Amino acid sequence: MPKNLFENPGLGFSEASSSRPASTAGRCERRQSKKFKVPNLGVSHNGSKVSRRCGVNTSGVCGVCFLPCSAMLMGKYTKRPLLNLPVVTFPIWIAAGVLFYLVFCFNGFLHWDLPDALDSPPLHICPRIESDEFLQENQCRCPDPSAGAFPTVSVFERRQRQQTALLLGCLYNKKSDEWDYLPNEKREHVSKCMLCDAQEDTTESSPLGTLNGSQTFIDEYILDSISGIERFIPDPIEVENPIIQISERWEGEGLGFPGSINHNGSHFILHYRTNFSSELSWNSIQNSMGVATSKNGSNWQKQQCIVSKKGYGGYINWGVDACVLYDEWDKNPSHRFKMVYNCSPPKDPLSKNQKRKEFAPQKNLDSSVRNLDDTCIATSPDGITWTDHGRKFGKATDTQPCLSHHGYGENYTLVLRKDYGTAKMFREIRGTQFLTIREDIFQEYLPKKEEGTMPFEYLNEFYLDYNGKEERYEHQLYTFRTTSQYNDVHIATVDVLHWPRVPSLRQWKRHAPNDDFPQDNVMTYLATSRDGIRYNFGWIYSHVPLPLGKGLGFRYIAAASQILTLDGYHWLFYSGNRNGHRDRWKGKEEIRLAKFPVGRLSGLRRSSSIPVTVPGLIRTRPFLLPKKFKVVTLDIEVPDDMQSSCEIKILGLNGTNQWETNLGTIGPTIGPRNSLVSLQMGKHTTGRLQENPLVHLEFQLMGNAQIYSFNIQEEAA
């Protein structure tokens, strides 16, 4: 693997990689022989030396030979022929053979291995990417998600990442025709780019109409053209210590997220996981969730959630995949809080070994229709006592399904996981689906006893495949949350699982002792949308996660289901775990708080890759100014040095004559250094606008100036 893949902790590697010794390249070749042929791969190996190091699954070979091997071992260590052994010892030797199979053979199935020479496998097993043309052939035929102002990923890095994913996929599947094994009804996603139809169109350049109020640079919507400009995410203000720590007996050892944060006008209301043990005799909202309230976000009062006897059992999956919505738009106060959660079959308190295939709910409901990972809904008047309304939709609610509602009479939107199958596994690819339902229909079906009858309608579905279907070995969508809005922008936090198919550490060290271990992890990214359905995935494809928990060593980060905007900040609650996705349940999670100043989740700045004497240029799409326009107010930050400044112009067109007016320069001698700056328009410009008010705004950034938004006003603030 190339060194630059290991340098970004968000990509899932522990530290910078050392180069692979040249002597490893021929290990597979030295083992080849014509004595044994592995099906489907066309690679010959010596039958007595079949090795996982050549990227071949040995479980089938061991399955054929472990019984004869057991007989040989019996003869070797007992000095007696097999048939002369006492019959009573047969079970012992059979058990020894099974143990031999599990330890030395079946282990290869549970944790598939990489070859010694990952960069130099036999080319007829795993093809390599040797040219840029390969990248282009696999990419979707739609705009690059990381285009525009997002940080650039080099062609070399992208090629190496895709090559690594291709190798992992080849070694994992062992079949070149993996899609051919899928039923026709499950193969539709294979023949199309799922991301193209789901991503927001950022190439639109038509006039915007009249602009009023704040216009944010958090996305590409307002931009017409840029030069020498890059997008960035500033570091948030982090609270030093975890805000919630175990202090109550009912919290157990499983405190963490999935979690939700709401605000009712006076208090923060935080729902969080308390227990996640699958060994509990039964799993319910009552013994799996807690709620904490605070007036200031610092001092919290805790209480255990309660399940009302009026509803069903409130049985929830032991991972506590739940999302709580404070629905201020519902006229029924008993439904003020709505929880969407992962249905789970309860366990008999008298038997810890009861099978969990079916949900056996209360009130004589048909147990065959309530399966694990189905969608259940509960409501509460206070966020503490919950009435379970049962199953309302199907799969898949593993990894936090979320419901949103943004006004009286508006539709509810349900965002949850969608699984896509391959020949290897029915849910190998994790994706996201958007569903909607009218408010009146939702209210009608919520109290109905018949389960699974809520008629949600399809809006959108997708997974990450812009660089080809092998991209699933590089990263997958884990959780997609879309419950926050700011200045007409839908803000989503997206948890992305990186390198989900890595081998175990023991196997990696056995096959590549001189290389750093590639670690699976989950990082949180920002995504934006103007319609709430199609999103901008630029941050994911630029490999820039939200800067949460910097320096704390977190490998598993999960954001709360909402970002709150109040008191001058965007409040982002999250949990951090120093273990990765595979072993996260063995780690201890911390619930923390990060705050971004309002409007400063993302901004634009001059790129460091251009000469210091060249300004970075930002030009907005053409728009109509209000008739009484007098002032432009900027949310900008100009460092205290002599090189940084920002010049603002209005560009117009009267017939064939272009004109421009300089509104001013924010720099060492003009205007405040930071925060909000107002620039008034002169009388000369007012006359031109009366003739043709369709204009652009142009910003020229020098040095380390950063800009977040502008505001069109009729009078100075």
N, C-alpha and C positions, 0 to 999 in steps of 0.2 A: 504493500500500500504506500502511496506517496506521503511524504512528510507533511504536506499542508493539510491533509485530512485529519491529522492528529492534533493540530495546533488550536483548533476551535473547540472548546469544551462543549458547545452546544451540539456538536456533531456526534458525540457519543464515544470519544476516545479518552484514555486516561492522561496521556502526555505525549510529547513529541516522539515520533517513531524513530527507532534506529534502523539502519539499512539492513536488508536481509543478506546473509552470507551467500556468496556465489555457489558454494558447494551444495546447497540444498536443491538447486535446480534439477539435478539429475536423479534424485532419489526414486521417483516413480519409475523412471526409465530403467534403472538398475534392477528393479523388482519384476519387470515384465518377463513373461514367458508364454509359450503356446500351450501349456498344460491345462490352463483353466480359462474359460471365456465367460465374462460377466454379461448377462443378457442386457439388451437395450443400449449398452454403452460401447460395445465393440472393442473393449480393452482387455488384453490378455494378461493374466497374472499367474504366478506360481501357486498352485493349489495349496501347498503347504505353508506359504508365506503371504496369504491374502491379508492385506493391510488397509486400515482406514486411512492411512497416510496418503494413499493414492486416490482418495476421494471416492472410494467404493464402499457401499453398505455391506458389511460382513455378516449382518444378522442372518441372512438367508444361508450363507455358507456354514455358519456355526450351527444353524438349526438342523442341517443335514448331518453334520459330523459329531455333534456333542454326545450322542449315545455311544457310537463306536469309541470315541475318545474316553468316555467313562469306563467302557469295558477294558480298554487298554490300561487305564489308570488302576483299575481293580487288579488286573493281572500283575502290574508292576509293583504295587505296594503290598499285595497280599501273597505274592509268589504262588498263587493258585489259579487254575483256569476258572473262567467265569462260571461254567456250568457246575463246577464242584463246590461253589460257595454255598453256604447255608441259605435257604430260602428267606429266613428272617432278616438277612442283611440286604436283600434286594431293595427294599424301600429306602434304605440309607444311601445306597449308591445311586439310585434314581434321583433322590433329592440332591445329592452332590452334583450330579450331571446337570440338573435344572439350575442349581446355584452357579455352576460354571457358565452356563448359557447366559444367565442374567447378568453376571458380572462382566464377562468378556465379550459377549455378543449383543445381547439386547440393549446394553448401554449405548451401543452405536446407534440404535433406533431412537432412544430417548434423547440423546444429545449428539446429533450428527456432527461430524468432524470436518475440518478443513484440511486440505493437503499440506505437506510440509512447505512446498513452494507455491504459495498462493498466487504470486505473480507469474509463475511459469508452470501451470498445469499442462497435461497433454492437450494440445489444441483441439483434437478431435472430440474431446469430452466437453470442454468449456471454451467457446470461442472468445477471443480477446478483442477489445476495441483498439484498433490501431490508427484510426483516422477520424477526422471531424465529420466525415460523411456518415459514419455510423450513428453519431449523435443526431444528425439531422433526419436520418431515416426513421428513427424511433420517436422523435418528438412529435407532439400533437401539431396539427395544422391550424394553429390559432396563436394570438399574441403571447409572447413570453411573459409569464406572471411577474418576473423580476425586472421587466423593462421599466423605462422611465427613470425616476429619481432614486430607485432602490439601489443599495450597494451592489456593485457588480461582482458576479462570480465568474472567475476566469474559465475559459474553455478547457484549459488543462485540468483544473480542479473538477469541473463538471464531468469531464470524460473519465477521470480516475474514480470518481464516486459511482458513476454508472457502470464502470468496469467491475468494481468491487461488488455492486449489487448483482450484476450478471453472473459473476462467479459464485456468489452465495446462493443464488437461485438455481444454478445448474447443479451444485452439490447437494442442495436440499431436495430437489424434485427427482433427480436422476432420470428424467424423461424429457425429451425434446418436444413431444406431442401432448403436453400436459392438458391443454385446453380441449383436445379431442375427446377426452373422457367425460366431459360435462354433458348433462342433458341439454337439449336445445333451449328449453325455457330458462336455463341458468347461464347461457353463454352470450346473451345480448351485450353485456358490458365488455366483452372481449374485443368486439369488432369496432368499438368507437372510443373516442377520447372522452372520458367522463368529466374531466376538468374543464374542457372547452365550453360546454354548455352551462357550467356552473359559475364560471368566473365573470367578474364585472368587466364590461367593455370600457377600457381606458383610452381608446383611440378617438373618441368623439370630440369634435372641435367646433361644433355649431354654436351660435350665440346662445348665451344663457338666459336672456331676458333681463328684467330689472333685478338688481341685487340690493337687498336690504339686510342690515344686520351683519353679524360676524360671519366671515368666510374663512374656513380653516384649511390649512395645508396638510391635514392629517392623511389625506388621500390624493389621488391624481385628478379628481373631478374638476377642480378649478383651473388646472394647468393647461396651457396651450403649447408652450415650448419651454425647454430649459437648456442650459449650456453650462458645463462646469459646476453642476449642482448635485448634491447627494442628500438622500433622506437619512434621518437618524432618530434614535429614541434616547432621550436624556435619562440619566440615572434618577430614580425616584428618591423621595425622602423615606428611609426605612426606619421603623421603630426598632430600637436596639435589641429588645428581648421579645420572646414569643408572647403574644397577647393572651393566649389561652393555654394553661398547663393543667395537668391532672391534679385535682384536689379533692374530688368526690369519689366515694367507693363505687358508685354506679358507672363511673367513666371507664373502669377497667384499665386495660393496657392498650386499647385501640384508638386513642384520641387522634383525630386527624380529619382529612377530607376524603370523599366528596362533601362539599359544604355549600351553603348559600348565605348571602348577606342581603338584608333588606333594611329599609328605614321607614318608620311609620309617621314621621313628622316630629317625633320627640326622642326616639331611641333607635340605636342600631340593634338589629335582631339577627343573630348569627346561629344558624343550625349547623351542626357538625356531627361526625361519626364518633361514637364512644367505644363500641366493641365491634371487631370484625372477625372473631374466632369462629371457624366452622365447626368447632367442637361443642358449641353451645347446644343445650338440649332443645332450644327453640329460638328462632330469630324473629324479632318483632321490632317495630318502630320504637316500642317502649323500652327495650333493653339494648337498642342499637343507636339511638340518637339523643343528643342533648341540645338545649337552646340556651344561649347566653345573650343578655341584653346590656346595653351601655348607653349613657347619654353623651359621652365624649370619645368613645372608641378606645379608652384606656382602662377604665375600671368596669369590670364585668360581673354580672350576677347570673349564676347558672341554675338550670332546672332540668330535670329529666322529662323527656316527652312521655305523654300518656296516650293510650289507645282507648277510645270510648267503646263501651259494650253495645252501642246502638248499631255499629257497622260490622264489618267483617274483622278478621283477625289481625290485620295490619302486618302480616308476615312479609318480611323483606329479605332480599338476598343478603348473605352474610357480609358482602363487600359494601353494603349500605349505599348503593347507587341511587341517590335521591336528589331532587332539586325542589326548592321551596320558592313559590312566588307570592309576594304581598300584592294582592289584586285590589288596588284602591278603586277600580272601575266596576266592581261587582256590587250590585245593590243589596245583595243578601249578606248581612254581616256575619252570618255563621260560616260563610264560604270566603271570608276575607283572605285566608292563607290557603294556598293550593299546593299540594305535594304530588309530584310525579315520581314514581319509584319503581324499582325492579321487583316484580312479583317473585315470591319464593314459596316453595312447598314447606309447610311447617314440619318439625320433627316431633315425634311422640316423646313427651318428657320422660317416659319410662324406658325409652329405647334410643340410644345414641346411634344405632346402626340402621335405622329406618331409611329406606331408599328415598331420594329426593326428586324423583322423576315427575311426580304429579303434585299439584297443589290441592290439598284437602281442606278447603275453607269451611267456615261455619255456615249455618242457616241452610243446610241441605243443597248447596250449589253443586253443580256438576263438576267433579274434580278433574275431568279430562280436558277442560278448556283453560286451565290455569297452569301454565308452564313457567319454568325458570326463564328469566329475561323478558317476560311479557310486561306490558305497561299497566300499572295500577295507579289509581288516583285517590288521594285522601284530602279532606278539607278540615279547617280549624278556624274558630273565631279569634283565637289569641296566639296561635303558633305553638301552643303547648299541648292541648287536648285535641286529638285527631280522630275523625270519623272516616273509616276506610270504606270507600265506595266500590272496591273490587277492581277487577280487570276491565280495562276500557279499550285496549288496543293490543296488538301483537308485539313482535320483536323489533328491535333489540335494545334493551335498556341497560345492558352492561356498559359501564362508564357513563353514568349521569345523564339521563334524559332531562330536558328542560322545556317548560311551558312559559310563553310570554303573552302579554296582553297590554296594549298601549292606549286604550281609550274606550269610552262608552260606545257601544255599537260596533266596535271593531272586532275583527276575527281574532281567535286564539291561534298561536303558532306553536307547534310541537316540533322540537329538534331532537333527534335521537340517532343512535348508531344504526347503520345498515351493513349487513354482512354480505360479502360477495365470495362465491365459492370457486375453487379450483379442483383439479383432480386429486390434489393432496388433502384438502380440508374444506369443509362446507363454509367456513367463515375465515378463510386465510387472509382476505383483504378486508381491512376495517374501513368503512366509509361513513357518510353522514346523509341523512334524509330530512327534508323539510316537509311538514304536513300542516294543514290549516283546517279550521272549522269555524262556522259562523257562531257568534256569541249566543244567539237564541237556541241554536241546536245543541251547543255544548251544555247550556243550562237545562235543556230538556232531557238529555241523556245521562247527565251526571248521577241523578238519584235512582236510575233504573236498576232493577235487580239483575236483568239479563246481562251477562258479562260479554265483553268484546264487541259491543254493538255501536260504539261511538263512531260515526261515519266521517272520519278525517279524510280530507282530500289531498292528493299529491301536489307538491309544489316543485321540488327539486331533489336531486340526489347526486352524489359525486364521491370520488376518492382521488388520491394523489397519483396521477399517471401521466403528467405532461412529458416526462422523459422516457416513457415506455412502461409496459406492464411490470418489468423487472424492478421498477422503482419501489414496489412494495417491500423489497428487501432492504431498502435504504431508510425509508420512513413511512409511517402510516398515521392517519388521523386517529386520535385517541378519544378526545372529547371536544365538542364544538358547542360553545355557549354564545347565544345571540340576544341577550335580554337587556342590553343597555343602548340608549340613544343620547347623542349630544349634537346639537346644531344640525339636525336633519341627517346625521350620520349614524348608522347602526354600527356599534362597536362590538366585536366578538373577541373572546379569548379562546384560543385553540391550543389544546394540549396535543403535542405530536410525539409519537413513539419512534425513537431513532434506533436503527439496526436491531430489529426485533428477532432476527434469526441467527444470533451469534452462538457459538459453541460455549461449553462450560470453560471456566478458567483452567481446570485441570487438563482438559483436552488441548486447549490452546497452548499451554506451556509444554505439553508433550510434543506437539507438532511444530511449534514456532517459539522455542525457548528464548530467542534473542529479540523478539518483537514485543511491543507493548500490546496489552490486551484490549481489543475493541469492546467497549462497554455499551450495553443498551441503557437508554435513559429516556425520560419524558421531560420535555421543556415546553413552556407556555409562550405562544406567539400572539401577535396582534393581527386582526383581520378587520376590514371595514367594508361597508356597503351603503349604497344610496337607496336601494329598494328593499333591503332586508332579505333578499332571496339569493342574489348573485353577489359574490364576495371577491375582494382583492386579496390574493394569496402571495403578494410580493415578499412579505417578510419571511414566509416559510421557504420560498425558493431562493431567497438571499441568505438563508441560514443565519438570521439575526433574531434570536428570541428576546423576550422582554427581560431587562436586566434585573431580575429578582434574586435576592439572597446572594449577592456577589460576595465571594470570599468565604462562604459558609459550606461549600463542598456539596451542595444538593445535587443529586442525580435524578430525583423524581420530584417534580413541582406540579402541583394542581391548584389552579385558581378557583376562587369562589364563582358561583354561577352568575353573579352580577358585578358590574363596576358601578359604584355609587358616585354621583356628582353632587356635592354640597359643601358649603362653607369654604369655597375657594379651592377645592381639591377634587381630583378623581381618586376615590378610595378603592384600592385593590387588595383584598384579603386573599391569602394563599397559604398552602401548606408545603413544607419542604421535608424531604427525606434523603438521607445520605446513601441509601441503598438504591439500586436501579429497579427497573420494572420487574424483572424476574424474581428478585428477592426482597421486594419492598415490604412484604408483611413481616419480615424479620427485623426491619429497622424501626426507629422511633421517629415519628413525625412531629413537626413544630408548626403551629398556626401563627402566621405573621401578617404584618400590615405594611404595605408600601403606598405612599401618597404621591401623586403627580399634581403639580399646579394645574388648575383648570385650563384646558386648551393646549396643554403641553405633553400630550401622550406621544406626539411625533412632530418633527419640524424639518425645515430645510436649511442647509448651510452650503457654503462654498466647498467644493471638492478639494482635497489636499493633493490630488494628482495633477492639477494644472499649475502653471507658473504663478508665482506669488504676485506678479504684476497684472495678471489677467483676472477680471471680475467674473463672478458667477452670475448668470442671467436667468431671471424667472419672468415669464410673460404669461399673464392669465388669458383665458378664453375671452373673446369679445362679449361684452355685456352692456346693458342699458343702465345708466346712472339715474337715480331718482331726480325729479325735476328740481327739488330743493336741496340737492346735494351741496355740501360746503366743506366737509371734513373727511379725511381718511385717518383712522386710528389703527396703529400697528401694535401687535404683541410681538416684541422683538427684543433681542439681547445682543448688545454690542460690548465686547470685553474692553477693559480699560487699557488700551494700547493705541499706538499711533497708526497702525496698519488697518484696523477694523473700521468699517463704515457700511452704510446702506443708503443708496440713492434711489428715490422713488419718482417715476414719471407716469404721466397719462399720455397714451398714444391714441390719436383719433384719425379719422379719414372723412374728409369732405369732398365728395366726388372723386377726382383722381389725385387730390392734394392730401398728402399725409402731414400731420402736425403732431407736435409733442409739447408738453409742458412739464417742467421740472417742479415737483411739489416740494422738494427739499432733500437734504442729506442728513442722516443721523450718524454722527461721528464724534471725533474728539472735541469739536467746538460748537456743534449745533445739537440741541435737544438733549433730553435725559439719556443716560447710558443704558438703562434697562427698562423692562416692563412696557407699559402702554405709552405710546407717543402719538400725538395728534398733529396732522399737517393740514393747513387750510388752503383752499383753492383760491387763486387770484381772479380778479374780475375779467381779465383777458380770456381765461379759459372758460368762464361762464358763458361768454358770448358764443364761443365755438360750439359748446355743448347744446345750445339752443337750436343750432342748425342740424347737428347730427350727434345724438347722445351715445352712439355705439362706440365703445372705447375698449382698450386694453390697459391694464396696469403693468408696469415693468419695474422690477426690483434688481438692482445691481449690488451684489454683496462682495465686499472685500475683507481680507483677513479672516477672522473667526466669528464674524457676525452670524447670528442665527435668527430665523423668522418663523413664527408659528401660525399667524393669522392676520387678517386685516378686517376692518369694520367700516362700512359706509354709513355716515351719519349726516344729519341735516344741520347739526350744531356741534360745537366743540364740547367734549365731555368736561 
